[in-house]
Amino acid sequence: MLPCQSSCPAYCPGCHKTCACWKRFQQEQREERQAKKQYLRFYMTLCDQVTRQYRAMQVRRPAW
């Protein structure tokens, strides 16, 4: 079911392919997904760096 199906007064089957509102909705969703990916990429890199630093500080047993 399309999200605009229940709220659009001009809805008819197949109209979402040419509908400006639908295209705008899709563009907003695309931008939101890109922003989330960028956020996650940034913080994943930061967490990886902190994890590496903590592991480097750990005391290692000497190899006998």
C-alpha positions in Angstrom: 0.0 0.0 0.0 1.3 3.4 -0.9 1.6 6.0 1.9 -0.3 8.6 -0.2 -3.1 6.2 -1.1 -5.2 7.1 2.0 -4.5 10.8 2.2 -4.4 11.9 -1.5 -7.7 13.2 -2.8 -6.6 12.7 -6.4 -5.4 9.0 -6.0 -6.1 6.5 -8.7 -4.3 3.2 -9.4 -0.9 3.8 -11.1 -0.9 7.6 -10.6 2.1 7.5 -8.3 4.4 7.0 -11.3 3.7 10.6 -12.5 2.6 12.2 -9.2 4.7 15.2 -8.1 3.8 14.6 -4.4 4.9 11.0 -4.7 8.2 12.0 -6.3 8.8 14.6 -3.6 8.0 12.1 -0.9 10.5 9.6 -2.5 13.2 12.3 -2.7 12.7 13.2 1.0 13.0 9.5 1.9 16.2 9.2 -0.2 17.7 12.3 1.5 16.7 11.0 5.0 18.3 7.6 4.3 21.5 9.3 3.0 21.7 11.4 6.2 21.3 8.3 8.4 24.0 6.5 6.5 26.3 9.4 6.8 25.6 9.6 10.6 26.2 5.9 11.1 29.4 5.9 9.0 30.8 8.8 11.1 30.0 7.3 14.4 31.1 3.8 13.4 34.5 5.2 12.4 34.7 7.0 15.7 33.7 3.9 17.8 36.2 1.8 15.8 39.0 4.2 16.6 38.2 4.3 20.4 38.0 0.5 20.4 41.4 0.2 18.8 42.8 2.7 21.4 41.4 0.7 24.3 42.7 -2.5 22.9 46.2 -1.0 22.5 46.2 0.1 26.2 45.4 -3.5 27.4 48.2 -5.4 29.2 49.4 -8.3 27.2 50.8 -11.4 28.6 54.4 -12.2 27.5 54.7 -15.0 25.0 56.8 -17.8 26.6 
